[in-house]
Amino acid sequence: QRQLQVFGEMFFVIFILTSALSVSPEDLMEPRRRVVHVLEDETGAVIVQTAPGKVVTHRGGSITLPCRFHHEPENTDPARIRIKWTKVTDALQFEDVFVALGKQQRVFGSYRGRVFLERAGPGDASVIIQNVTLEDYGRYECEVTNDMEDDTGFVNLDLEGVVFPYYPRDGRYKLNYHEAEDACKHQDAILASHSQLHKAWLEGLDWCNAGWLEDGSVQYPISNPRDQCGRKDTPAGVRNYGYRHKEDERYDAFCFTSKLNGKVYFLKRFKKVNYAEAVKACVRDGSAVAKVGQLYAAWKFQLLDRCEAGWLEDGSIRYPIVNPRSRCGGSYPGVRHLGFPDKKFRLYGVYCFREYMDETAGGTKVTKPLKESLIKWKSSNSIPANATNAI
């Protein structure tokens, strides 16, 4: 009888381990499923529960990444519980975010000063991220450890935003992966994810040129397949070239940006200006020439609608259309792009960006874009340095 009992316990442990090992990669990527935890008899287990699906915020906002845990049995010393949050990329690389052991805590990297335990009661391992950045977007792992026992849950952090295609002044298909990353960052954005591009396609984005995404793949969205663009005899969708060589191969970029801590506006003037004059005009108005990502964010969230073409920071000429009308931007909403004209001789209006001012004890603090524009303006008598191209 004792041998039968031992055999039964061994069978139970083998069954649990087999179940854990049989989890497919698709199951592990599914945010609604917890990673299976190992049980030893019926004691000592740590069970972690995270929110199904995803949590959504916007740049500059605050968000709670929910994670709760309980023990079986419930008599564990809280001082021996370790809580760790990690960001997981598509390439299965891990970035430390936060760790706590009892009352001791540590926050890592760019998360310092922005990540805190929620402390909503016993068993709460949730963290609050304040002043959310574009780079915070992604998948997070919550791990709770009690001595030798641990369990893990996942939370996906999504951002409200807009995807836009981008290529620099020197033409199409000129960017390797790293240059595409830099180009998006320079335009107040990041490389878009596949899910962000897919959502943009569902909302009507149609673009014939292939571009890099943040996971190293190259894709492009087609809503209206046609000859020389997605093949007319194939269904609409997101075309995928797969993962490409990040150094040697060159494409455009798909960038993603979110809400602004400021305002984009068309600077009203009596005459059109060249690029250098546009930079100076924005500086005199207490602003900086708007970046491409900032104009897209203003079009998406400010509902900026303007029929007048104007300079942007990368030397391109664009204008935002929310309500298409006759002789004003065609038949569909979006940001129109008129190319990269001669900076010295072509005359247009200008779109400026003004950050919301931070009040200090001594008055108003000059914001970063304005500081950069002042430096550029003073460093050159013509075209400001470092303001010619996107990269």
C-alpha positions as CSV (number, residue, x, y, z in Angstrom):
1,Q,0.0,0.0,0.0
2,R,2.9,2.4,0.8
3,Q,4.5,1.6,-2.5
4,L,1.2,2.4,-4.3
5,Q,1.0,5.7,-2.4
6,V,4.6,6.7,-3.4
7,F,3.9,5.7,-7.0
8,G,0.8,7.8,-7.0
9,E,2.7,10.9,-5.7
10,M,5.4,10.4,-8.3
11,F,2.8,10.1,-11.1
12,F,1.2,13.3,-9.9
13,V,4.6,15.2,-10.0
14,I,5.4,13.7,-13.4
15,F,2.0,14.7,-14.8
16,I,2.5,18.3,-13.6
17,L,6.0,18.6,-15.1
18,T,4.8,17.0,-18.3
19,S,2.0,19.6,-18.5
20,A,4.4,22.4,-17.9
21,L,6.8,21.2,-20.6
22,S,4.0,20.6,-23.2
23,V,3.2,24.3,-23.3
24,S,3.7,25.4,-26.9
25,P,5.4,28.7,-28.0
26,E,2.1,30.0,-29.1
27,D,0.7,29.5,-25.6
28,L,3.6,31.3,-24.0
29,M,3.0,34.3,-26.2
30,E,-0.7,34.4,-25.5
31,P,-1.2,37.2,-22.8
32,R,-4.2,35.5,-21.3
33,R,-2.3,32.4,-20.2
34,R,-0.1,32.1,-17.2
35,V,3.2,30.2,-17.3
36,V,2.5,26.8,-15.5
37,H,4.1,26.7,-12.1
38,V,5.5,23.5,-10.5
39,L,3.8,22.0,-7.5
40,E,5.5,20.0,-4.8
41,D,2.7,18.0,-3.1
42,E,0.2,20.7,-2.0
43,T,2.5,23.1,-0.1
44,G,4.8,26.0,-0.9
45,A,3.3,27.0,-4.3
46,V,3.4,30.7,-5.4
47,I,0.6,31.5,-7.8
48,V,0.8,34.7,-9.9
49,Q,-2.2,36.3,-11.7
50,T,-1.9,39.1,-14.3
51,A,-4.5,41.0,-16.3
52,P,-5.6,39.3,-19.5
53,G,-5.1,41.1,-22.8
54,K,-3.3,44.5,-22.5
55,V,-3.4,47.8,-20.6
56,V,-3.5,51.0,-22.6
57,T,-2.2,54.5,-22.0
58,H,-0.5,57.3,-23.9
59,R,2.9,59.1,-23.8
60,G,3.2,61.2,-20.7
61,G,0.5,59.3,-18.8
62,S,0.6,56.9,-15.8
63,I,-0.4,53.3,-15.9
64,T,-0.6,50.3,-13.5
65,L,0.8,47.0,-14.7
66,P,-1.4,44.6,-12.6
67,C,0.0,41.6,-10.9
68,R,-1.3,39.7,-7.9
69,F,0.0,36.6,-6.1
70,H,-1.0,34.3,-3.3
71,H,0.6,31.4,-1.5
72,E,-0.6,27.9,-0.7
73,P,-0.6,27.9,2.3
74,E,-0.9,31.6,3.3
75,N,1.7,31.7,6.1
76,T,4.7,32.9,4.2
77,D,6.9,35.6,5.6
78,P,6.4,38.8,3.4
79,A,10.1,39.8,4.0
80,R,11.2,36.6,2.0
81,I,9.1,37.4,-1.0
82,R,10.9,38.7,-4.1
83,I,9.1,40.7,-6.8
84,K,10.8,41.3,-10.1
85,W,9.5,43.1,-13.2
86,T,11.3,42.6,-16.5
87,K,10.6,43.9,-20.1
88,V,10.7,41.2,-22.7
89,T,11.4,42.0,-26.4
90,D,10.4,39.9,-29.4
91,A,14.0,38.7,-29.6
92,L,13.6,37.2,-26.1
93,Q,16.0,39.8,-24.6
94,F,15.3,40.8,-21.1
95,E,15.6,44.3,-19.6
96,D,15.4,44.7,-15.8
97,V,12.8,47.2,-14.7
98,F,12.2,46.8,-11.0
99,V,13.0,44.4,-8.1
100,A,11.9,44.3,-4.5
101,L,12.8,41.9,-1.6
102,G,10.8,42.8,1.5
103,K,11.3,46.5,2.0
104,Q,14.3,46.8,-0.2
105,Q,13.7,48.0,-3.7
106,R,15.6,48.9,-6.9
107,V,14.6,50.5,-10.1
108,F,16.8,50.2,-13.3
109,G,17.8,52.3,-16.2
110,S,15.4,54.8,-17.7
111,Y,12.7,53.6,-15.3
112,R,14.4,55.2,-12.3
113,G,12.1,57.7,-10.6
114,R,9.1,56.5,-12.6
115,V,8.3,53.0,-11.4
116,F,6.8,52.3,-7.9
117,L,5.0,49.4,-6.3
118,E,1.3,50.0,-6.1
119,R,1.0,48.4,-2.6
120,A,-2.8,48.0,-2.7
121,G,-2.7,45.3,-0.1
122,P,-1.3,41.8,0.6
123,G,-0.4,39.9,-2.5
124,D,-0.2,43.0,-4.7
125,A,2.9,43.0,-6.9
126,S,1.5,45.6,-9.3
127,V,3.8,48.5,-10.4
128,I,2.9,52.0,-11.5
129,I,4.8,53.6,-14.4
130,Q,4.6,57.4,-14.4
131,N,5.4,59.7,-17.3
132,V,5.2,56.9,-19.8
133,T,7.5,57.1,-22.8
134,L,7.3,55.7,-26.3
135,E,10.1,53.2,-25.4
136,D,7.9,51.8,-22.5
137,Y,5.7,50.1,-25.1
138,G,5.9,46.3,-25.0
139,R,5.6,43.1,-23.0
140,Y,6.4,42.9,-19.3
141,E,7.0,39.9,-17.0
142,C,6.0,39.8,-13.4
143,E,7.9,37.2,-11.3
144,V,7.2,36.4,-7.7
145,T,9.6,34.2,-5.8
146,N,9.4,32.6,-2.3
147,D,12.6,30.8,-1.5
148,M,12.6,28.0,-4.1
149,E,9.1,28.5,-5.5
150,D,8.2,31.0,-8.2
151,D,5.6,31.9,-10.7
152,T,5.4,34.3,-13.6
153,G,2.7,36.3,-15.4
154,F,2.8,38.7,-18.4
155,V,1.3,42.1,-19.1
156,N,1.3,43.9,-22.5
157,L,1.5,47.7,-22.3
158,D,0.0,49.4,-25.4
159,L,0.0,53.1,-26.3
160,E,-2.5,55.2,-28.1
161,G,-0.7,56.6,-31.1
162,V,-0.2,56.8,-34.9
163,V,2.0,55.0,-37.4
164,F,3.6,56.9,-40.3
165,P,6.0,55.9,-43.1
166,Y,9.2,57.8,-43.2
167,Y,12.2,58.2,-45.6
168,P,15.0,60.8,-45.5
169,R,15.9,63.6,-48.0
170,D,18.3,61.3,-49.9
171,G,15.5,59.1,-51.1
172,R,13.6,55.8,-50.8
173,Y,15.2,52.6,-49.5
174,K,18.2,54.3,-48.1
175,L,18.1,53.2,-44.4
176,N,19.5,50.1,-42.8
177,Y,17.8,49.0,-39.5
178,H,19.9,51.1,-37.2
179,E,19.6,54.2,-39.4
180,A,15.8,53.6,-39.5
181,E,15.8,53.5,-35.7
182,D,17.7,56.8,-35.5
183,A,15.5,58.4,-38.2
184,C,12.3,57.6,-36.2
185,K,13.9,58.9,-32.9
186,H,15.0,62.1,-34.6
187,Q,11.4,62.7,-35.7
188,D,10.0,62.2,-32.1
189,A,9.0,58.6,-32.7
190,I,10.2,54.9,-32.5
191,L,10.1,52.1,-34.9
192,A,6.6,50.6,-35.0
193,S,5.8,47.1,-34.0
194,H,4.0,44.6,-36.2
195,S,0.8,44.9,-34.1
196,Q,0.9,48.7,-34.4
197,L,1.3,48.5,-38.2
198,H,-1.5,46.0,-38.4
199,K,-3.8,48.2,-36.4
200,A,-2.9,51.1,-38.7
201,W,-3.7,49.0,-41.8
202,L,-7.1,48.1,-40.2
203,E,-7.7,51.9,-39.9
204,G,-6.9,52.4,-43.6
205,L,-3.1,52.9,-43.9
206,D,-2.0,52.1,-47.5
207,W,1.7,52.4,-48.4
208,C,3.6,50.9,-51.3
209,N,7.1,51.1,-49.9
210,A,8.5,48.4,-47.5
211,G,9.8,49.6,-44.2
212,W,11.6,48.4,-41.1
213,L,9.7,47.5,-38.0
214,E,11.2,47.3,-34.4
215,D,11.6,43.5,-34.5
216,G,13.9,43.7,-37.5
217,S,11.3,42.6,-40.0
218,V,10.4,44.5,-43.2
219,Q,6.7,44.9,-44.0
220,Y,4.2,47.3,-45.7
221,P,0.4,47.7,-45.5
222,I,-1.8,47.5,-48.6
223,S,-5.5,48.4,-48.4
224,N,-6.1,48.6,-52.2
225,P,-3.9,46.0,-54.0
226,R,-2.9,47.3,-57.5
227,D,-0.4,46.6,-60.2
228,Q,3.2,47.3,-59.0
229,C,1.9,47.7,-55.5
230,G,1.0,44.5,-53.6
231,R,-0.2,42.7,-56.7
232,K,-3.7,43.4,-57.9
233,D,-4.8,39.7,-57.9
234,T,-4.0,39.3,-54.1
235,P,-6.1,40.2,-51.1
236,A,-5.4,43.4,-49.0
237,G,-3.2,43.0,-46.0
238,V,0.2,43.6,-44.5
239,R,2.9,42.3,-46.8
240,N,5.9,40.8,-45.0
241,Y,9.4,40.4,-46.3
242,G,10.5,38.6,-43.1
243,Y,13.5,39.3,-41.0
244,R,16.2,41.1,-43.0
245,H,19.9,41.8,-42.5
246,K,20.1,44.8,-40.2
247,E,23.4,46.2,-41.5
248,D,23.4,45.4,-45.2
249,E,19.8,45.8,-46.4
250,R,18.1,49.1,-46.9
251,Y,14.4,50.1,-46.8
252,D,12.2,52.9,-45.5
253,A,10.9,53.0,-41.9
254,F,7.5,52.8,-40.2
255,C,7.5,55.0,-37.2
256,F,5.2,55.2,-34.2
257,T,4.4,58.3,-32.0
258,S,1.9,59.2,-29.4
259,K,0.4,62.2,-27.7
260,L,2.5,65.4,-27.3
261,N,3.4,67.4,-24.2
262,G,2.9,70.5,-26.3
263,K,1.2,71.9,-29.3
264,V,1.9,72.1,-33.1
265,Y,0.6,75.1,-34.9
266,F,1.0,76.8,-38.3
267,L,2.8,80.1,-37.8
268,K,0.8,82.9,-39.5
269,R,3.1,85.3,-41.4
270,F,2.6,87.8,-44.2
271,K,5.2,86.2,-46.5
272,K,6.5,82.7,-47.2
273,V,10.0,81.8,-46.0
274,N,12.9,79.5,-46.8
275,Y,14.1,76.9,-44.3
276,A,16.6,79.0,-42.4
277,E,14.0,81.8,-42.1
278,A,11.4,79.3,-40.9
279,V,13.7,78.1,-38.1
280,K,14.3,81.7,-36.9
281,A,10.6,82.5,-37.1
282,C,9.6,79.6,-34.8
283,V,12.4,80.6,-32.4
284,R,11.2,84.2,-32.3
285,D,7.7,82.8,-31.4
286,G,9.1,80.8,-28.5
287,S,8.9,77.5,-30.3
288,A,10.9,75.1,-32.5
289,V,10.2,73.9,-36.1
290,A,7.9,70.8,-35.7
291,K,9.2,67.3,-36.4
292,V,7.4,64.9,-38.6
293,G,6.2,62.7,-35.7
294,Q,5.0,65.8,-33.9
295,L,2.9,66.9,-36.9
296,Y,1.4,63.4,-37.2
297,A,0.6,63.4,-33.4
298,A,-1.1,66.8,-33.8
299,W,-3.1,65.6,-36.8
300,K,-4.2,62.5,-34.8
301,F,-4.8,63.9,-31.3
302,Q,-5.2,67.7,-31.8
303,L,-7.2,67.2,-35.0
304,L,-4.9,69.8,-36.6
305,D,-6.4,70.6,-40.1
306,R,-4.6,73.0,-42.3
307,C,-4.6,73.4,-46.1
308,E,-1.3,75.4,-46.1
309,A,2.0,73.6,-46.8
310,G,4.9,74.3,-44.4
311,W,8.4,73.4,-43.4
312,L,9.2,70.7,-40.9
313,E,12.4,70.1,-39.0
314,D,13.8,67.5,-41.5
315,G,13.5,69.9,-44.4
316,S,10.3,68.3,-45.8
317,I,7.1,70.2,-46.7
318,R,3.9,68.7,-45.3
319,Y,0.4,69.7,-44.2
320,P,-2.3,67.9,-42.1
321,I,-5.8,67.2,-43.4
322,V,-8.6,65.9,-41.0
323,N,-11.6,66.9,-43.1
324,P,-10.8,66.5,-46.9
325,R,-12.6,69.0,-49.1
326,S,-12.4,70.3,-52.7
327,R,-8.9,71.5,-53.6
328,C,-7.6,70.7,-50.1
329,G,-5.7,67.5,-49.7
330,G,-7.6,65.1,-51.9
331,S,-10.4,62.8,-50.8
332,Y,-9.0,61.1,-47.7
333,P,-7.6,62.4,-44.3
334,G,-3.9,62.2,-43.6
335,V,-0.7,64.2,-43.6
336,R,0.3,65.3,-47.1
337,H,4.0,65.1,-48.1
338,L,5.2,67.4,-50.9
339,G,8.9,66.2,-50.7
340,F,12.2,67.9,-49.8
341,P,12.6,71.1,-51.8
342,D,15.6,73.4,-52.0
343,K,16.1,74.9,-48.5
344,K,17.5,78.2,-49.7
345,F,15.2,79.2,-52.5
346,R,11.8,77.5,-52.1
347,L,9.4,79.5,-50.0
348,Y,6.6,78.0,-47.8
349,G,5.0,78.5,-44.4
350,V,6.2,76.7,-41.3
351,Y,4.8,74.4,-38.6
352,C,6.1,75.1,-35.1
353,F,6.0,73.1,-31.9
354,R,5.8,74.6,-28.5
355,E,6.2,72.4,-25.4
356,Y,3.9,73.0,-22.5
357,M,6.0,75.2,-20.1
358,D,7.3,73.9,-16.8
359,E,6.8,76.4,-14.0
360,T,9.7,76.8,-11.6
361,A,10.2,78.8,-8.4
362,G,12.1,81.5,-10.4
363,G,9.6,81.7,-13.3
364,T,9.2,79.9,-16.5
365,K,11.8,77.3,-17.6
366,V,12.8,77.2,-21.2
367,T,12.0,73.8,-22.7
368,K,14.4,71.5,-24.5
369,P,13.2,72.0,-28.1
370,L,13.5,75.8,-27.7
371,K,17.0,75.4,-26.2
372,E,18.0,73.3,-29.2
373,S,16.6,75.8,-31.7
374,L,18.3,78.7,-30.0
375,I,21.7,76.9,-30.2
376,K,21.1,76.0,-33.8
377,W,20.1,79.6,-34.7
378,K,23.2,81.1,-33.0
379,S,25.6,78.5,-34.4
380,S,25.0,79.5,-38.1
381,N,24.2,82.5,-40.2
382,S,22.3,80.4,-42.7
383,I,21.1,76.9,-42.3
384,P,21.3,75.7,-38.6
385,A,23.8,72.8,-37.9
386,N,22.3,69.3,-37.4
387,A,19.0,70.4,-38.9
388,T,19.5,69.4,-42.5
389,N,18.5,65.7,-42.6
390,A,16.5,63.2,-40.6
391,I,19.7,61.2,-39.8
